[in-house]
């Protein structure tokens, strides 16, 4: 997944919020874990291009 625009970034953040609800309520499968990791990586990559750094140290 590649995030190219601010709108896509906002949509990805909304998906991350939904994922966090799932993660807090149940265990996730390996496939779901890979999808979650890909989303977080895409957000980190987009954030790095915008600010010169990744999500390290950001608050959840």
NORWO-V965755 format. One record per backbone hydrogen bond with DSSP energy under -0.5 kcal/mol. CO is the residue of the C=O (numbers start at 1). NH is the residue of the N-H. E is the energy in kcal/mol with one decimal. If there is no record, write none. Layout:
CO_NH_E ; CO_NH_E
//
This chain:
2_4_-0.6 ; 5_9_-2.1 ; 6_10_-2.4 ; 7_11_-2.2 ; 8_12_-2.4 ; 9_13_-2.4 ; 10_14_-1.9 ; 11_15_-2.1 ; 12_16_-2.5 ; 13_17_-2.2 ; 14_18_-1.9 ; 15_19_-2.6 ; 16_20_-2.6 ; 17_21_-1.5 ; 18_22_-1.7 ; 19_23_-3.0 ; 20_24_-1.9 ; 21_25_-0.9 ; 22_25_-0.9 ; 22_26_-1.8 ; 29_33_-2.7 ; 30_34_-2.3 ; 31_35_-2.0 ; 32_36_-2.8 ; 33_37_-2.7 ; 34_38_-2.2 ; 35_39_-2.1 ; 36_40_-2.5 ; 37_41_-2.6 ; 38_42_-2.4 ; 39_43_-2.4 ; 40_44_-2.6 ; 41_45_-2.7 ; 42_46_-2.5 ; 43_47_-2.7 ; 44_48_-2.5 ; 45_49_-1.7 ; 46_50_-1.5 ; 47_51_-2.5 ; 47_53_-0.5 ; 48_52_-2.0 ; 55_58_-2.6
//
